[in-house]
Amino acid sequence: MVYSIDKIKIEFQYLRLSFVNDFLRDLEFNYHYTDYYESNKITNCKHNFKFGDGEGAVYLGIIPNWKKEERYDKNIVLEYNPNKVNAFKIPMLERLLNIPFILWRIMSFDISVDLRLPYESIVMLKRDKREYIAKIGHSSVETVYLGRFGENGHIKLYNKAKEQKLDTDWTRFEITIKKINHLYATIDDFKEFCKLPTLYRKDVQLSISYNNINDVQRLALESIIDDIDRLYTIKRYDTRKKFEKMLFECLGSLDLNVESCFNAFDSYVEYIKSMQHFENVDLIEMSAIPVAGTKSVI
């Protein structure tokens, strides 16, 4: 398994209006961006730029419209995929490395896990019986969604090889994290907000435990393995838990773990630290920054 940060969205806060205006002015004379548009939507920024195309594109938003209060300080939003591009290698965006980490608010990030296994061989269980799960096809690539879209812990599982038109075994697992909104996260933060489901392999030889169950249980278990949704039609809690235990004992489980998710995030942070420098701290609106150590800072 390979863990990595697949996409991250960062908001740089409490920037001097003069710095933001200079940034916009310099962008006007920078012809490296591929698209620009203005927006008044509450979910967008007023000024929106895109650098590059496809999965390697970098999005830059300046002056978020969701910040309605009148302030002298303004924010900048950056979104990109660290697996595909280093946004800070773009000369204009390199300036953002001057901003201290305490002013970087992580709006969201995706952790991806690449499994060198056939997509059809993987069974994913809900984390809770009430959790929303759906299978949706996009351009002939089926994706299993777990949790509510836009909320912390939303999960996607899909055939990455088929998406990339490759003849190999490659399944991608992705989880979106929205509750860890700073770069000082600890393993305890991940244990609280990065809740992983259980994954099983159904293409492995069933363990010896399979031979110890009766015929009725065996037929029911095979039916559940064939379509995991049937597990959640079992109304009795103790019966459902019994079959979950059978799945654990008879199938090969995949060891997704929170520690590896944390390590992927920590590696990203260390990489950013290695590039960071402070040439001009005057870009920060110091009077607007909350008292250090309070939650509002991060």
N, C-alpha and C positions, 0 to 999 in steps of 0.2 A: 504494500500500500504506500502511496505517495501523498502526503498531506501538503497543502499549500494555500496561500491566500489568493483566491480567484478574482475577487473584485472588492474594491474598497472605496468608500465615499467619505471624504474628510471636509469638515468646515473649519476654516481658519477665522478665529473670532477677534474682535476688539482691535481692528486695524484702523489706523488714522485715515480719515477721509482724504487727506492730501496724498497719502500713499496709494490709495485705491484709484484716485483720479489720475495720478501719474501712470499707474499700471494700465489703466484703460487707454490713456493717450499713447503709450508705447505699443500697445496691442494694435492700435489703428495703423501703425507703420510696420507691423510684423506680418509678413505675408505667408507665414508658415501654417497658419490655421486654415482649415479646409471648409469651415462653415461658421456663420454667425447669425443670430436672430435675437430680437428683443421679445420679452414676454411680460404680461401683467398677471398671469395666473399665480394664485397664491402658493402653489406647489413648486413654482419655478423661480429662477433668478431673473432680475431685470435684463442683464446682459449675459448671453450664452455663446460660448465658443466651443468648437470641436477641432481637435488636432488629429489628423490621420483618419483611417477608415477601418471598418470591420472590427474584429475583436481587439485589435491593437489601438483603437481610437481612445483619445483622452478628452474628457469633458471638463470644461471650466465654466463655472457660473460666478458672476459678480453681482453683489447686492441682492441677497435673497428677498423675495417678495413676502415671505412669511414673517419677516422681521418688521412689524408695523410701527413700533414705537420710534419716535423721533430721537435719533442719537447722532452724535458726531462720528462715532466709530461705525465701520461697515465690515461685512464679512465676505469671504470668498469660499467657494465650494469647488472641490476637485474630485473627480471620479475616474478610476481607471482600473485596468487589470494588470497587477504586477507580474503575472506569468507571461504577459505578452509585450509589455512595454514598461520602461522606466520613465515615468512622467517627468521626473526632475532632471532628465537629460535634455529636455526642451529648454533652451536658454531662458525664455521668459518665465517659465515655471520654476526654474532653479532658484529664483528669488524667494520663493515660499519656504525654502530651507532655512532662511534667516529667522523664521518665526519660532519661538520657543515651544516645546512640546505641550506645555501647560495650556496653550491656546489652540491646540489641535483637538477639535471635537470629532470623534469618529461617529458618523451618522449611521453607518452600517458597513458590514464586511461579510463576504462569503468565504467559507472554508470548504475547499474541495478535497475529495479523497478519490484518487484514481485506483481502480481495482482491475487487475489484469485477469478478469473473469468474464464469461459470457453474460450479457444482461439477462437472458432468459433463465439463468441458473440461480438468480438471487431472489430471495423472499425477504420483504421488509415488514416488520410488525409495527403496529401503532404504539406510541408511547403511552396512550390512554385510550380506552374504548370509545370515548366521546370525540376523539380527535378526527378531524376531517381528512379523508384520503380520496384521491382521484387519479384515474389514468386517462391521459389526454394525448392524442397523436398530433404532432407538429411536423409537417413535411415528411410523413412516413416514419418519423422517429417518435416512439411512444415514451412518455415521461410519466413517472409516478410522483404525485405531489402529496406531501404530508404536512398537515398544519395549515393555517390560514395565510394566504398570500399577503405580504406586507407586514406581517407580524414577526416578532423574534422567534427563531427556531424553525422557520419555514424550510422545508426540505424538498429537494429534487433528486430523483434517481433516473438515469436514462442511459441509452446506448451511445456512448461517445464515439465509438468506432464507426457506427452507422451514420452519425451526424457528420463525421469527418470523411465519410466514404472510404474507410480503411478496412482491409480484410484482416482483422485481428480481433482478439478478445480485449475489450476495453469498456468498462462501465464507470460512469462518473456519478459520485455522490456529492451533493452540495447542501450546506446548511447556512442560512442567513442569520447573522447575529446583529441585534440592534440594541441590546441592553448594556453592552460593554462599550461605553462611549468615550474612552480615553486610551492613551498609549501606555498607561502604567498598570495594566491589568495583571492580576495574579492568577495562579492556578485555581484559587478559591472562587474568583470571579467566573472562571470558565465552568467550574463545577456547578455554579448556581444558574448560569444563563445558557450554557451550551448542553442541552439535553439531547442525547443521541438515542436513536431507536436501535432495536436488535435486528441484525441482518443474518440470514442463514443461506447456506448453499444447498439447493435441492438436487444437484447433479452428483452428489457424493454417495458412496455406498452407505446405506442406513446402518447404524451401529447395532450391536448385539441387543440393545434394549428394545429394538423393534420386534424382536422375536419373543419378547416376554409379555406382550400385550395380547388381548384376546381378539378374535376375528372382527367383532363389531367395532372395537376401538381402532383396529388396523384400517378398516375401510373408511372410518371417519377421518383418521389421520391422513390417509392418502388423499382424501377429498380436500382437506384443508391445505395440504402441501400443493395441490394442483391449483387451488384458488384461495389465497389467504383471507379474502373477504369473508369466507364462510366461518372463520373463527369468531368473527364479531356478531354473527347471528345467534350464537349460543347465549341464551339469556342468563343462565345460572352462572354466577361468578366462580364458584368452586369448580364447576365442570370446565369452564373456559381456561382457568388457571391450570387445570390438570392437562389439558391439551397443549398449553404453552410449555409446560414442563416436558411433555413428550417430544415436542419440536426440539427443545434444547438437548434432550438426551439422544435423539435419533438422527438429527441433522448436524452438519458441520457449521458452527457459528463463526462469524467474521468478527475479528477483534477491533471494532471501531472503539477508540478510547479518547477521552477528554484530554489526557496528557499530551497526546500527539497533536491535537488541535491547538492547544496552548503553545506547544513548541513551534508550530508553523507561524503563529502570530508573533511570538517572541523573536523568531528569526527575521521576520519582516521589520520589526521595530529596530533591531540591532543593525540591519542594513541601512535603514534611514538614518540612524545615529551616525553611522560611518560617513555619511555624506553631509550631515548638517554642519552649518557654520553660522556665526553671528557677525555679520559685517555692519549691520545697521539696526540697532534696537530701537531707533527713533521711529520706526514704522508702526509701533504699537501705541494705541491710545491708552496710556497707563491709568488715567483716571477712571476709565470705564471697567477695568478689571475687578472682579469681586475679590474679597479677601482671600488670600492663599489658604488652601486647606479646606475650603468649603466645597460642597458638591457642585455649586453653580459654576465653579471654575472649569470643571471638566464635564 
